[in-house]
Amino acid sequence: MRSARTAAAAFMVAAVAMTAAGCADVQGDDSSLVGVAMPTTTLLRWVDDGEDVQEQLENLGYDVDLRYAENDVATQVQQVGEMIDEGADLLIVGAIDGTALKDQLARAAAADIPVVSYDRLIRDTPDIAYYATFDNLAVGTMQGHSLARAVGLEDAEGNKIEGAGPFTLELFAGSPDDNNATVFYEGAMSVLDPYISAGDLVVTSGEKDFATIATEGWDSAKSGERMAALLTEHYAGGKRPDAVLAPNDGIAISVIEAIRSHGAPAGVVVTGQDAELASVKSIVAGEQTSTIYKNTQLLAEVAVSMGHALLSGREPETNDLTSYDNGVKVVPTMLLAPQLVTQDNLERVLVESGAFTAEEIR
């Protein structure tokens, strides 16, 4: 079931790709410097994002200062400050803490340096020009529907199957300093909460609110430890939950490993996100149930296209002017469409698209 925003995002993908590709015919100013601040190298997707953004900017003729902060907020604040001091003409920022950069971005605004917020919304500042991301609410709803279908509560069209359940469930969320984590949670719970309220899904631990189930820094080691503790306390005798809502693939794999240590993970529904290779292989093996594929190369194209337009005195393409309020302003946004990946469509979505080869996922 696709939201209107997801449908709009899907419609815009081809147009955005054409816009970004068209930029290749217009070279950047040789003297222009673009600062690219990314969160960490511990997740492969951020390595790929940074490299894609850098390559595309350099292909347009820009100098690029790419830095990773290894999930340390103070380091990223310092890095962005240094980019400003060293004369960056544009900043593209994948924030660690979406509220921590407002002082540095005020300095950027005073120096007429535009800022593109990359994938994670930078909050509590008027000093970001545009936002490039995926439809993150749709990511959450996809995860919720995938879980409900896999346990047997919904049919393929998202309709409730009467008389099914109850099924046991445990919930995980992402990092509280990442605005996207809250959006993923809200999207998933919009699907799952009615089943929980009706008793069709039972959160055995009782741990449901975002603050309790959040995973600081998206740290998969912490999520693995929490899953092990939940199993020990609430699932004695080798019992396991029927399903686990995991917001990304790193957490999903740690959950599966904890369940494996407690007993076999087969039969436990586990969601995910990012289509990382380990999780893709886990889906092929029948362990992880689903992931969400987000074409981050296209996201990089969108961000680069936005930045190139700003440096060229043009208005960037957007398709959402109402949804993304960062607490100070509504940020003009380009939304891209995510895709749910399961065993049934994995080859079509990931292999035929060229994201992976058939050999890689075996």
Secondary structure as GFF3:
##gff-version 3
##sequence-region A 1 362
A	DSSP	alpha_helix	4	23	.	.	.	ID=ss1
A	DSSP	beta_strand	33	38	.	.	.	ID=ss2
A	DSSP	alpha_helix	44	59	.	.	.	ID=ss3
A	DSSP	beta_strand	63	68	.	.	.	ID=ss4
A	DSSP	alpha_helix	73	85	.	.	.	ID=ss5
A	DSSP	beta_strand	90	93	.	.	.	ID=ss6
A	DSSP	alpha_helix	102	110	.	.	.	ID=ss7
A	DSSP	beta_strand	115	118	.	.	.	ID=ss8
A	DSSP	beta_strand	130	134	.	.	.	ID=ss9
A	DSSP	alpha_helix	136	151	.	.	.	ID=ss10
A	DSSP	beta_strand	167	171	.	.	.	ID=ss11
A	DSSP	alpha_helix	179	197	.	.	.	ID=ss12
A	DSSP	beta_strand	201	203	.	.	.	ID=ss13
A	DSSP	alpha_helix	210	213	.	.	.	ID=ss14
A	DSSP	three_ten_helix	216	218	.	.	.	ID=ss15
A	DSSP	alpha_helix	220	234	.	.	.	ID=ss16
A	DSSP	beta_strand	243	245	.	.	.	ID=ss17
A	DSSP	alpha_helix	249	262	.	.	.	ID=ss18
A	DSSP	beta_strand	269	270	.	.	.	ID=ss19
A	DSSP	alpha_helix	277	284	.	.	.	ID=ss20
A	DSSP	beta_strand	291	293	.	.	.	ID=ss21
A	DSSP	alpha_helix	296	311	.	.	.	ID=ss22
A	DSSP	beta_strand	333	336	.	.	.	ID=ss23
A	DSSP	beta_strand	339	341	.	.	.	ID=ss24
A	DSSP	alpha_helix	346	346	.	.	.	ID=ss25
A	DSSP	pi_helix	347	351	.	.	.	ID=ss26
A	DSSP	alpha_helix	358	361	.	.	.	ID=ss27
###
